[in-house]
Structure formats: C-alpha cells, structure tokens
Amino acid sequence: MRTTYEDIKDRISIDNPKLIALCGIMLSGKTTISIQMCEDLSYNKNLSVVMFSLEQSKSMIINKCKNRFSLLVHNRENLFWN
C-alpha cells in the first residue's frame, strides 16, 4: 500500500502548533512526504515550518528540495510549450 501526502493532508489539524513524527522503514518516502507537507503548509497555508531528519543530512534534504522544485518548473514549462 502506498500513502501520499494527498491521502493524509486533510487529516492533519494545523490549528495548534505541534510536532508531527513520520515513522517507517528505510526508503518508504518519509522525507518526500515531509517535504511535501512543509511545502503545503508554508506556501498554501502561510505557516512557518521546521523540518529535520535523523536519516538524511541537511545537504541531502536541500538537494531533494531543489530536485523537486526543478521538476515542478520543468513540468510547468512543458505545459506551456507543448
């Protein structure tokens, strides 16, 4: 079974500040869902977020964010130019 951020975002109450822990086995997408959650809360809901990982370094998380952003820009450009 695969769970995406879209599956769980309506179940997360953001009325009060809180710590959200994502747990799972290696390579299950915890960092990816965390990045999507941070993007949604910061861009769409205008909230400040802090993210840290016990498995990945700061540079690895930054690279994931950059790669994700470049894919979004690339896909948006393809929509306009194709």
LUMKEKOL-303267 format. One record per residue: residue number from 1; residue in three letters; chain; x, y, z of N, C-alpha, C, O, CB in turn. Coordinates in nm, 4 decimals. Atoms other than C-alpha are relative to their C-alpha. Glycine has a CB too. Layout:
<drenpas>
drenpa k:NUM&r:ala&c:A&npx:X&npy:Y&npz:Z&capx:X&capy:Y&capz:Z&cpx:X&cpy:Y&cpz:Z&opx:X&opy:Y&opz:Z&cbpx:X&cbpy:Y&cbpz:Z
...
</drenpas>
This chain:
<drenpas>
drenpa k:1&r:met&c:A&npx:0.0842&npy:-0.1172&npz:0.0000&capx:0.0000&capy:0.0000&capz:0.0000&cpx:0.0891&cpy:0.1240&cpz:0.0000&opx:0.1871&opy:0.1303&opz:0.0742&cbpx:-0.0960&cbpy:-0.0005&cbpz:0.1216
drenpa k:2&r:arg&c:A&npx:-0.0765&npy:-0.1231&npz:0.0085&capx:0.1322&capy:0.3434&capz:-0.0899&cpx:-0.0864&cpy:0.1159&cpz:0.0487&opx:-0.1996&opy:0.1333&opz:0.0038&cbpx:0.0494&cbpy:0.0246&cbpz:-0.1448
drenpa k:3&r:thr&c:A&npx:0.0705&npy:-0.1162&npz:-0.0527&capx:0.0289&capy:0.6533&capz:0.1022&cpx:0.0717&cpy:0.1249&cpz:-0.0471&opx:0.1941&opy:0.1337&opz:-0.0377&cbpx:-0.0085&cbpy:-0.0042&cbpz:0.1552
drenpa k:4&r:thr&c:A&npx:-0.0578&npy:-0.1266&npz:0.0443&capx:0.0838&capy:1.0008&capz:-0.0393&cpx:-0.0447&cpy:0.1107&cpz:0.0946&opx:-0.1338&opy:0.0917&opz:0.1773&cbpx:-0.0412&cbpy:0.0324&cbpz:-0.1465
drenpa k:5&r:tyr&c:A&npx:0.0386&npy:-0.1133&npz:-0.0832&capx:0.0640&capy:1.3402&capz:0.1246&cpx:-0.1440&cpy:0.0402&cpz:-0.0280&opx:-0.2146&opy:0.0832&opz:0.0633&cbpx:0.0938&cbpy:0.1188&cbpz:-0.0236
drenpa k:6&r:glu&c:A&npx:0.1386&npy:-0.0323&npz:0.0347&capx:-0.2628&capy:1.3998&capz:-0.0607&cpx:-0.0974&cpy:-0.0863&cpz:0.0798&opx:-0.2069&opy:-0.0414&opz:0.1135&cbpx:-0.0237&cbpy:-0.0191&cbpz:-0.1508
drenpa k:7&r:asp&c:A&npx:0.0861&npy:0.0906&npz:-0.0770&capx:-0.4065&capy:1.0989&capz:0.1265&cpx:-0.0156&cpy:0.0442&cpz:0.1457&opx:-0.1190&opy:0.0184&opz:0.2074&cbpx:0.0563&cbpy:-0.1413&cbpz:-0.0046
drenpa k:8&r:ile&c:A&npx:0.0029&npy:-0.0299&npz:-0.1439&capx:-0.3236&capy:1.2390&capz:0.4710&cpx:-0.0147&cpy:0.1482&cpz:0.0335&opx:-0.0378&opy:0.1812&opz:0.1498&cbpx:0.1248&cbpy:-0.0515&cbpz:0.0636
drenpa k:9&r:lys&c:A&npx:-0.0058&npy:-0.1421&npz:-0.0343&capx:-0.3201&capy:1.6196&capz:0.4423&cpx:-0.1282&cpy:0.0524&cpz:0.0646&opx:-0.1210&opy:0.1430&opz:0.1476&cbpx:0.0295&cbpy:0.0802&cbpz:-0.1234
drenpa k:10&r:asp&c:A&npx:0.1241&npy:-0.0468&npz:-0.0609&capx:-0.6874&capy:1.6659&capz:0.5334&cpx:-0.0191&cpy:-0.0543&cpz:0.1419&opx:-0.1048&opy:-0.0058&opz:0.2159&cbpx:-0.1181&cbpy:-0.0399&cbpz:-0.0866
drenpa k:11&r:arg&c:A&npx:0.0095&npy:0.0582&npz:-0.1344&capx:-0.6380&capy:1.4547&capz:0.8471&cpx:0.0896&cpy:0.0711&cpz:0.1009&opx:0.0797&opy:0.0459&opz:0.2210&cbpx:0.0360&cbpy:-0.1473&cbpz:-0.0045
drenpa k:12&r:ile&c:A&npx:-0.0933&npy:-0.0696&npz:-0.0880&capx:-0.3682&capy:1.6838&capz:0.9883&cpx:-0.0616&cpy:0.1330&cpz:0.0400&opx:-0.0862&opy:0.2190&opz:-0.0445&cbpx:0.1382&cbpy:0.0210&cbpz:-0.0690
drenpa k:13&r:ser&c:A&npx:0.0537&npy:-0.1257&npz:-0.0518&capx:-0.5077&capy:1.9585&capz:1.2072&cpx:0.1161&cpy:0.0952&cpz:0.0260&opx:0.2120&opy:0.0596&opz:0.0945&cbpx:-0.0835&cbpy:-0.0233&cbpz:0.1302
drenpa k:14&r:ile&c:A&npx:-0.1082&npy:-0.0963&npz:-0.0183&capx:-0.2922&capy:2.2711&capz:1.1966&cpx:-0.0431&cpy:0.1167&cpz:0.0877&opx:0.0210&opy:0.2218&opz:0.0879&cbpx:0.0480&cbpy:0.0515&cbpz:-0.1348
drenpa k:15&r:asp&c:A&npx:0.0507&npy:-0.1083&npz:-0.0838&capx:-0.4947&capy:2.4778&capz:1.4427&cpx:0.0979&cpy:0.0385&cpz:0.1104&opx:0.1084&opy:0.1564&opz:0.1442&cbpx:-0.1327&cbpy:-0.0398&cbpz:0.0611
drenpa k:16&r:asn&c:A&npx:-0.0962&npy:-0.0257&npz:-0.1066&capx:-0.2300&capy:2.4472&capz:1.7155&cpx:0.1378&cpy:-0.0457&cpz:-0.0457&opx:0.1487&opy:-0.1460&opz:-0.1164&cbpx:-0.0414&cbpy:-0.0719&cbpz:0.1315
drenpa k:17&r:pro&c:A&npx:-0.1356&npy:0.0470&npz:0.0334&capx:0.1494&capy:2.4262&capz:1.6754&cpx:0.0219&cpy:-0.1401&cpz:0.0549&opx:-0.0242&opy:-0.1723&opz:0.1644&cbpx:0.1075&cbpy:0.0968&cbpz:0.0560
drenpa k:18&r:lys&c:A&npx:-0.0210&npy:0.1372&npz:-0.0449&capx:0.2617&capy:2.0666&capz:1.7002&cpx:0.1209&cpy:-0.0615&cpz:-0.0668&opx:0.1716&opy:-0.0117&opz:-0.1673&cbpx:-0.1230&cbpy:-0.0844&cbpz:-0.0277
drenpa k:19&r:leu&c:A&npx:-0.1059&npy:0.0823&npz:0.0559&capx:0.5325&capy:1.8153&capz:1.6350&cpx:-0.0661&cpy:-0.1192&cpz:-0.0674&opx:-0.1462&opy:-0.1897&opz:-0.0062&cbpx:0.1025&cbpy:-0.0454&cbpz:0.1100
drenpa k:20&r:ile&c:A&npx:0.0535&npy:0.1145&npz:0.0739&capx:0.4467&capy:1.5598&capz:1.3682&cpx:0.1167&cpy:-0.0924&cpz:-0.0304&opx:0.2138&opy:-0.0509&opz:-0.0936&cbpx:-0.0741&cbpy:0.0447&cbpz:-0.1322
drenpa k:21&r:ala&c:A&npx:-0.1054&npy:0.0992&npz:0.0241&capx:0.6604&capy:1.2444&capz:1.3576&cpx:-0.0484&cpy:-0.0985&cpz:-0.1058&opx:-0.1567&opy:-0.1558&opz:-0.0939&cbpx:0.0386&cbpy:-0.0749&cbpz:0.1319
drenpa k:22&r:leu&c:A&npx:0.0279&npy:0.1005&npz:0.1021&capx:0.6649&capy:1.0264&capz:1.0469&cpx:0.0963&cpy:-0.1154&cpz:0.0213&opx:0.2179&opy:-0.0965&opz:0.0238&cbpx:0.0134&cbpy:0.0592&cbpz:-0.1447
drenpa k:23&r:cys&c:A&npx:-0.0827&npy:0.1178&npz:-0.0256&capx:0.7894&capy:0.6754&capz:1.1089&cpx:-0.0232&cpy:-0.1024&cpz:-0.1089&opx:-0.1345&opy:-0.1155&opz:-0.1598&cbpx:-0.0305&cbpy:-0.0605&cbpz:0.1387
drenpa k:24&r:gly&c:A&npx:0.0124&npy:0.1039&npz:0.0999&capx:0.8573&capy:0.3971&capz:0.8644&cpx:0.1346&cpy:-0.0633&cpz:-0.0287&opx:0.2375&opy:-0.0191&opz:0.0223&cbpx:-0.0603&cbpy:0.0558&cbpz:-0.1275
drenpa k:25&r:ile&c:A&npx:-0.1240&npy:0.0689&npz:0.0351&capx:1.1144&capy:0.1618&capz:0.7194&cpx:0.0802&cpy:0.0846&cpz:-0.0985&opx:0.0294&opy:0.1822&opz:-0.1537&cbpx:-0.0297&cbpy:-0.1397&cbpz:-0.0599
drenpa k:26&r:met&c:A&npx:-0.0852&npy:-0.0716&npz:0.0940&capx:1.4053&capy:0.2796&capz:0.5055&cpx:-0.0642&cpy:0.0008&cpz:-0.1390&opx:-0.1310&opy:-0.0946&opz:-0.1791&cbpx:0.1407&cbpy:-0.0638&cbpz:-0.0054
drenpa k:27&r:leu&c:A&npx:0.0459&npy:-0.0165&npz:0.1386&capx:1.3171&capy:0.4056&capz:0.1564&cpx:-0.1520&cpy:-0.0075&cpz:-0.0137&opx:-0.2031&opy:-0.0498&opz:-0.1174&cbpx:0.0636&cbpy:-0.1056&cbpz:-0.0880
drenpa k:28&r:ser&c:A&npx:0.1461&npy:0.0036&npz:0.0092&capx:0.9471&capy:0.4354&capz:0.2379&cpx:-0.0589&cpy:0.1356&cpz:-0.0373&opx:-0.1806&opy:0.1475&opz:-0.0511&cbpx:-0.0592&cbpy:-0.0469&cbpz:0.1317
drenpa k:29&r:gly&c:A&npx:0.0485&npy:-0.1292&npz:0.0452&capx:0.9239&capy:0.8038&capz:0.1386&cpx:-0.0290&cpy:0.0994&cpz:0.1103&opx:-0.1015&opy:0.1965&opz:0.0884&cbpx:-0.1210&cbpy:-0.0191&cbpz:-0.0792
drenpa k:30&r:lys&c:A&npx:0.0258&npy:-0.0903&npz:-0.1127&capx:0.9242&capy:0.9711&capz:0.4797&cpx:0.0487&cpy:0.1420&cpz:-0.0288&opx:-0.0220&opy:0.2385&opz:0.0001&cbpx:0.0674&cbpy:-0.0530&cbpz:0.1264
drenpa k:31&r:thr&c:A&npx:-0.0545&npy:-0.1333&npz:0.0289&capx:1.1465&capy:1.2596&capz:0.3658&cpx:-0.0799&cpy:0.0676&cpz:-0.1102&opx:-0.1042&opy:0.1880&opz:-0.1033&cbpx:0.1484&cbpy:-0.0093&cbpz:-0.0402
drenpa k:32&r:thr&c:A&npx:0.0784&npy:-0.0564&npz:0.1096&capx:0.9474&capy:1.3095&capz:0.0456&cpx:-0.1335&cpy:0.0524&cpz:0.0505&opx:-0.1740&opy:0.1629&opz:0.0146&cbpx:-0.0224&cbpy:-0.1045&cbpz:-0.1096
drenpa k:33&r:ile&c:A&npx:0.1275&npy:-0.0459&npz:-0.0558&capx:0.6178&capy:1.3303&capz:0.2342&cpx:0.0229&cpy:0.1206&cpz:0.0910&opx:-0.0580&opy:0.2133&opz:0.0930&cbpx:-0.0699&cbpy:-0.1143&cbpz:0.0782
drenpa k:34&r:ser&c:A&npx:-0.0311&npy:-0.1138&npz:-0.0874&capx:0.7827&capy:1.5634&capz:0.4884&cpx:0.0209&cpy:0.1274&cpz:-0.0811&opx:-0.0281&opy:0.2339&opz:-0.0437&cbpx:0.1252&cbpy:-0.0297&cbpz:0.0843
drenpa k:35&r:ile&c:A&npx:-0.0232&npy:-0.1163&npz:0.0871&capx:0.8989&capy:1.7963&capz:0.2103&cpx:-0.1321&cpy:0.0496&cpz:-0.0581&opx:-0.1570&opy:0.1701&opz:-0.0611&cbpx:0.0988&cbpy:-0.0356&cbpz:-0.1143
drenpa k:36&r:gln&c:A&npx:0.1306&npy:-0.0397&npz:0.0538&capx:0.5520&capy:1.7943&capz:0.0526&cpx:-0.0847&cpy:0.0673&cpz:0.1070&opx:-0.1542&opy:0.1649&opz:0.0789&cbpx:-0.0742&cbpy:-0.1218&cbpz:-0.0567
drenpa k:37&r:met&c:A&npx:0.0757&npy:-0.0581&npz:-0.1097&capx:0.3970&capy:1.8679&capz:0.3919&cpx:0.0509&cpy:0.1414&cpz:0.0300&opx:-0.0285&opy:0.2340&opz:0.0470&cbpx:0.0097&cbpy:-0.0894&cbpz:0.1257
drenpa k:38&r:cys&c:A&npx:-0.0579&npy:-0.1322&npz:-0.0263&capx:0.6359&capy:2.1575&capz:0.4545&cpx:-0.0363&cpy:0.0989&cpz:-0.1106&opx:-0.0694&opy:0.2140&opz:-0.0821&cbpx:0.1529&cbpy:-0.0101&cbpz:0.0134
drenpa k:39&r:glu&c:A&npx:0.0376&npy:-0.0869&npz:0.1124&capx:0.5680&capy:2.2997&capz:0.1063&cpx:-0.1456&cpy:0.0434&cpz:0.0116&opx:-0.1772&opy:0.1613&opz:-0.0040&cbpx:0.0231&cbpy:-0.0719&cbpz:-0.1345
drenpa k:40&r:asp&c:A&npx:0.1426&npy:-0.0315&npz:-0.0084&capx:0.1919&capy:2.2798&capz:0.1535&cpx:-0.0287&cpy:0.0968&cpz:0.1139&opx:-0.1005&opy:0.1952&opz:0.0959&cbpx:-0.0816&cbpy:-0.1276&cbpz:0.0183
drenpa k:41&r:leu&c:A&npx:0.0261&npy:-0.0855&npz:-0.1149&capx:0.1932&capy:2.4341&capz:0.4991&cpx:0.0610&cpy:0.1385&cpz:-0.0157&opx:0.0021&opy:0.2372&opz:0.0286&cbpx:0.0528&cbpy:-0.0647&cbpz:0.1251
drenpa k:42&r:ser&c:A&npx:-0.0642&npy:-0.1310&npz:0.0119&capx:0.4357&capy:2.7124&capz:0.4089&cpx:-0.0558&cpy:0.0813&cpz:-0.1156&opx:-0.0792&opy:0.2011&opz:-0.0996&cbpx:0.1491&cbpy:-0.0167&cbpz:-0.0172
drenpa k:43&r:tyr&c:A&npx:0.0467&npy:-0.0750&npz:0.1172&capx:0.3114&capy:2.8084&capz:0.0616&cpx:-0.1508&cpy:0.0198&cpz:-0.0012&opx:-0.1985&opy:0.1307&opz:-0.0250&cbpx:0.0420&cbpy:-0.0708&cbpz:-0.1264
drenpa k:44&r:asn&c:A&npx:0.1452&npy:-0.0078&npz:0.0129&capx:-0.0591&capy:2.7310&capz:0.0726&cpx:-0.0702&cpy:0.0503&cpz:0.1263&opx:-0.1766&opy:0.1117&opz:0.1180&cbpx:-0.0540&cbpy:-0.1348&cbpz:-0.0362
drenpa k:45&r:lys&c:A&npx:0.0646&npy:-0.0401&npz:-0.1247&capx:-0.1348&capy:2.7956&capz:0.4396&cpx:0.0749&cpy:0.1129&cpz:0.0709&opx:0.0328&opy:0.1596&opz:0.1767&cbpx:-0.0117&cbpy:-0.1195&cbpz:0.0925
drenpa k:46&r:asn&c:A&npx:-0.0797&npy:-0.1121&npz:-0.0502&capx:0.1316&capy:3.0639&capz:0.5008&cpx:0.0453&cpy:-0.0204&cpz:0.1450&opx:0.0384&opy:0.0714&opz:0.2266&cbpx:-0.0800&cbpy:0.1288&cbpz:-0.0106
drenpa k:47&r:leu&c:A&npx:-0.0494&npy:0.0327&npz:-0.1335&capx:0.2726&capy:2.8894&capz:0.8100&cpx:0.1509&cpy:-0.0220&cpz:-0.0044&opx:0.2058&opy:-0.0648&opz:-0.1059&cbpx:-0.0714&cbpy:-0.1252&cbpz:0.0557
drenpa k:48&r:ser&c:A&npx:-0.1430&npy:0.0298&npz:-0.0121&capx:0.6318&capy:2.8672&capz:0.9280&cpx:0.0164&cpy:-0.1472&cpz:0.0368&opx:-0.0584&opy:-0.2002&opz:0.1190&cbpx:0.0684&cbpy:0.0923&cbpz:0.1068
drenpa k:49&r:val&c:A&npx:-0.0248&npy:0.1417&npz:-0.0278&capx:0.7703&capy:2.5134&capz:0.9318&cpx:0.1480&cpy:-0.0226&cpz:0.0261&opx:0.2333&opy:0.0522&opz:-0.0217&cbpx:-0.0480&cbpy:-0.0885&cbpz:-0.1173
drenpa k:50&r:val&c:A&npx:-0.1365&npy:0.0452&npz:-0.0246&capx:1.0833&capy:2.3428&capz:1.0581&cpx:0.0026&cpy:-0.1491&cpz:-0.0286&opx:-0.0867&opy:-0.2227&opz:0.0133&cbpx:0.0472&cbpy:0.0318&cbpz:0.1475
drenpa k:51&r:met&c:A&npx:-0.0106&npy:0.1422&npz:0.0329&capx:1.1986&capy:2.0074&capz:0.9256&cpx:0.1396&cpy:-0.0485&cpz:0.0362&opx:0.2387&opy:0.0203&opz:0.0120&cbpx:-0.0301&cbpy:-0.0256&cbpz:-0.1509
drenpa k:52&r:phe&c:A&npx:-0.1299&npy:0.0631&npz:-0.0211&capx:1.4746&capy:1.7776&capz:1.0405&cpx:-0.0160&cpy:-0.1493&cpz:-0.0177&opx:-0.1247&opy:-0.2048&opz:-0.0013&cbpx:0.0577&cbpy:0.0335&cbpz:0.1404
drenpa k:53&r:ser&c:A&npx:0.0007&npy:0.1432&npz:0.0245&capx:1.5683&capy:1.4216&capz:0.9645&cpx:0.1136&cpy:-0.0646&cpz:0.0773&opx:0.2237&opy:-0.0101&opz:0.0856&cbpx:0.0120&cbpy:-0.0306&cbpz:-0.1508
drenpa k:54&r:leu&c:A&npx:-0.1041&npy:0.0767&npz:-0.0676&capx:1.7585&capy:1.1659&capz:1.1648&cpx:0.0721&cpy:-0.0917&cpz:-0.0981&opx:0.1741&opy:-0.1512&opz:-0.0635&cbpx:-0.0598&cbpy:-0.0820&cbpz:0.1149
drenpa k:55&r:glu&c:A&npx:-0.0584&npy:0.0899&npz:0.0991&capx:1.8371&capy:0.9722&capz:0.8454&cpx:0.0811&cpy:0.0717&cpz:-0.1064&opx:0.1773&opy:0.0156&opz:-0.1588&cbpx:-0.1077&cbpy:-0.0791&cbpz:-0.0657
drenpa k:56&r:gln&c:A&npx:-0.0648&npy:-0.0695&npz:0.1111&capx:1.9457&capy:1.2371&capz:0.5950&cpx:0.0625&cpy:0.1298&cpz:0.0471&opx:0.0124&opy:0.1960&opz:0.1380&cbpx:-0.1002&cbpy:0.0276&cbpz:-0.1123
drenpa k:57&r:ser&c:A&npx:-0.0701&npy:-0.1231&npz:-0.0347&capx:2.1886&capy:1.5247&capz:0.6131&cpx:-0.0736&cpy:0.1209&cpz:-0.0579&opx:-0.1619&opy:0.1077&opz:-0.1426&cbpx:0.1457&cbpy:-0.0041&cbpz:-0.0511
drenpa k:58&r:lys&c:A&npx:0.0576&npy:-0.1254&npz:0.0473&capx:2.0960&capy:1.8875&capz:0.5555&cpx:0.0183&cpy:0.0141&cpz:-0.1512&opx:-0.0746&opy:0.0533&opz:-0.2217&cbpx:0.0640&cbpy:0.1194&cbpz:0.0731
drenpa k:59&r:ser&c:A&npx:-0.0259&npy:-0.0147&npz:0.1437&capx:2.2593&capy:1.8845&capz:0.2113&cpx:-0.0847&cpy:-0.0969&cpz:-0.0833&opx:-0.1270&opy:-0.0625&opz:-0.1936&cbpx:0.1489&cbpy:-0.0228&cbpz:-0.0292
drenpa k:60&r:met&c:A&npx:0.0844&npy:0.0955&npz:0.0725&capx:2.0655&capy:1.5728&capz:0.1069&cpx:-0.1439&cpy:0.0508&cpz:-0.0080&opx:-0.2087&opy:0.0370&opz:-0.1118&cbpx:0.0040&cbpy:-0.1387&cbpz:0.0682
drenpa k:61&r:ile&c:A&npx:0.1365&npy:-0.0534&npz:-0.0003&capx:1.7351&capy:1.7354&capz:0.2074&cpx:-0.0099&cpy:0.1193&cpz:-0.0940&opx:-0.1073&opy:0.1325&opz:-0.1682&cbpx:-0.0428&cbpy:0.0407&cbpz:0.1427
drenpa k:62&r:ile&c:A&npx:-0.0004&npy:-0.1156&npz:0.0903&capx:1.8265&capy:2.0576&capz:0.0260&cpx:0.0020&cpy:-0.0461&cpz:-0.1455&opx:-0.0693&opy:0.0098&opz:-0.2289&cbpx:0.1214&cbpy:0.0913&cbpz:0.0289
drenpa k:63&r:asn&c:A&npx:-0.0029&npy:0.0527&npz:0.1370&capx:1.9122&capy:1.8578&capz:-0.2876&cpx:-0.1350&cpy:-0.0580&cpz:-0.0406&opx:-0.1783&opy:-0.0393&opz:-0.1543&cbpx:0.1084&cbpy:-0.1070&cbpz:-0.0134
drenpa k:64&r:lys&c:A&npx:0.1342&npy:0.0521&npz:0.0307&capx:1.5764&capy:1.6779&capz:-0.2681&cpx:-0.0964&cpy:0.1139&cpz:-0.0312&opx:-0.1757&opy:0.1055&opz:-0.1250&cbpx:-0.0541&cbpy:-0.0840&cbpz:0.1177
drenpa k:65&r:cys&c:A&npx:0.0871&npy:-0.1155&npz:0.0239&capx:1.4008&capy:2.0145&capz:-0.2431&cpx:0.0299&cpy:0.0638&cpz:-0.1345&opx:-0.0622&opy:0.0975&opz:-0.2089&cbpx:0.0161&cbpy:0.1036&cbpz:0.1117
drenpa k:66&r:lys&c:A&npx:-0.0384&npy:-0.0587&npz:0.1284&capx:1.5968&capy:2.1540&capz:-0.5380&cpx:-0.0472&cpy:-0.0870&cpz:-0.1164&opx:-0.1005&opy:-0.0361&opz:-0.2150&cbpx:0.1522&cbpy:0.0189&cbpz:-0.0066
drenpa k:67&r:asn&c:A&npx:0.0438&npy:0.0912&npz:0.1059&capx:1.5258&capy:1.8447&capz:-0.7483&cpx:-0.1511&cpy:0.0052&cpz:-0.0176&opx:-0.2009&opy:0.0067&opz:-0.1302&cbpx:0.0442&cbpy:-0.1432&cbpz:0.0310
drenpa k:68&r:arg&c:A&npx:0.1460&npy:-0.0066&npz:0.0063&capx:1.1572&capy:1.8591&capz:-0.6628&cpx:-0.0440&cpy:0.1299&cpz:-0.0663&opx:-0.1335&opy:0.1290&opz:-0.1508&cbpx:-0.0613&cbpy:-0.0116&cbpz:0.1411
drenpa k:69&r:phe&c:A&npx:0.0349&npy:-0.1287&npz:0.0582&capx:1.1409&capy:2.2301&capz:-0.7497&cpx:0.0323&cpy:0.0022&cpz:-0.1489&opx:-0.0472&opy:0.0529&opz:-0.2280&cbpx:0.0736&cbpy:0.1131&cbpz:0.0720
drenpa k:70&r:ser&c:A&npx:-0.0361&npy:-0.0011&npz:0.1418&capx:1.3242&capy:2.1794&capz:-1.0801&cpx:-0.0965&cpy:-0.0850&cpz:-0.0819&opx:-0.1264&opy:-0.0511&opz:-0.1965&cbpx:0.1435&cbpy:-0.0504&cbpz:-0.0190
drenpa k:71&r:leu&c:A&npx:0.0999&npy:0.0818&npz:0.0704&capx:1.0785&capy:1.9022&capz:-1.1752&cpx:-0.1306&cpy:0.0770&cpz:-0.0159&opx:-0.1951&opy:0.0685&opz:-0.1204&cbpx:-0.0253&cbpy:-0.1323&cbpz:0.0756
drenpa k:72&r:leu&c:A&npx:0.1226&npy:-0.0792&npz:0.0086&capx:0.7857&capy:2.1334&capz:-1.0969&cpx:0.0124&cpy:0.1063&cpz:-0.1083&opx:-0.0802&opy:0.1261&opz:-0.1869&cbpx:-0.0317&cbpy:0.0656&cbpz:0.1354
drenpa k:73&r:val&c:A&npx:-0.0218&npy:-0.1036&npz:0.1015&capx:0.9349&capy:2.4122&capz:-1.3111&cpx:0.0041&cpy:-0.0628&cpz:-0.1377&opx:-0.0554&opy:-0.0099&opz:-0.2316&cbpx:0.1304&cbpy:0.0776&cbpz:0.0273
drenpa k:74&r:his&c:A&npx:-0.0105&npy:0.0682&npz:0.1288&capx:1.0193&capy:2.1686&capz:-1.5911&cpx:-0.1380&cpy:-0.0438&cpz:-0.0497&opx:-0.1706&opy:-0.0244&opz:-0.1668&cbpx:0.0936&cbpy:-0.1217&cbpz:0.0113
drenpa k:75&r:asn&c:A&npx:0.1340&npy:0.0439&npz:0.0391&capx:0.6670&capy:2.0226&capz:-1.5924&cpx:-0.0882&cpy:0.1183&cpz:-0.0372&opx:-0.1676&opy:0.1088&opz:-0.1307&cbpx:-0.0648&cbpy:-0.0799&cbpz:0.1129
drenpa k:76&r:arg&c:A&npx:0.0785&npy:-0.1196&npz:0.0309&capx:0.5130&capy:2.3715&capz:-1.5888&cpx:0.0406&cpy:0.0554&cpz:-0.1366&opx:-0.0460&opy:0.0952&opz:-0.2146&cbpx:0.0188&cbpy:0.1077&cbpz:0.1099
drenpa k:77&r:glu&c:A&npx:-0.0459&npy:-0.0489&npz:0.1300&capx:0.7293&capy:2.4792&capz:-1.8857&cpx:-0.0514&cpy:-0.0889&cpz:-0.1118&opx:-0.0906&opy:-0.0392&opz:-0.2174&cbpx:0.1532&cbpy:0.0070&cbpz:-0.0043
drenpa k:78&r:asn&c:A&npx:0.0495&npy:0.0922&npz:0.1022&capx:0.6279&capy:2.1670&capz:-2.0779&cpx:-0.1496&cpy:0.0223&cpz:-0.0263&opx:-0.1960&opy:0.0060&opz:-0.1392&cbpx:0.0253&cbpy:-0.1458&cbpz:0.0429
drenpa k:79&r:leu&c:A&npx:0.1422&npy:-0.0274&npz:0.0197&capx:0.2622&capy:2.2533&capz:-2.0211&cpx:-0.0204&cpy:0.1179&cpz:-0.0928&opx:-0.1116&opy:0.1176&opz:-0.1755&cbpx:-0.0684&cbpy:0.0265&cbpz:0.1335
drenpa k:80&r:phe&c:A&npx:0.0159&npy:-0.1204&npz:0.0793&capx:0.3119&capy:2.5941&capz:-2.1794&cpx:0.0580&cpy:-0.0133&cpz:-0.1405&opx:0.0074&opy:0.0488&opz:-0.2341&cbpx:0.0644&cbpy:0.1155&cbpz:0.0703
drenpa k:81&r:trp&c:A&npx:-0.0677&npy:0.0046&npz:0.1279&capx:0.5426&capy:2.4965&capz:-2.4639&cpx:-0.0424&cpy:-0.1156&cpz:-0.0875&opx:-0.0098&opy:-0.1156&opz:-0.2062&cbpx:0.1452&cbpy:-0.0062&cbpz:0.0214
drenpa k:82&r:asn&c:A&npx:0.0415&npy:0.1159&npz:0.0817&capx:0.3893&capy:2.1686&capz:-2.5824&cpx:-0.1421&cpy:0.0158&cpz:-0.0492&opx:-0.1933&opy:-0.0718&opz:-0.1190&cbpx:0.0126&cbpy:-0.1300&cbpz:0.0801
</drenpas>
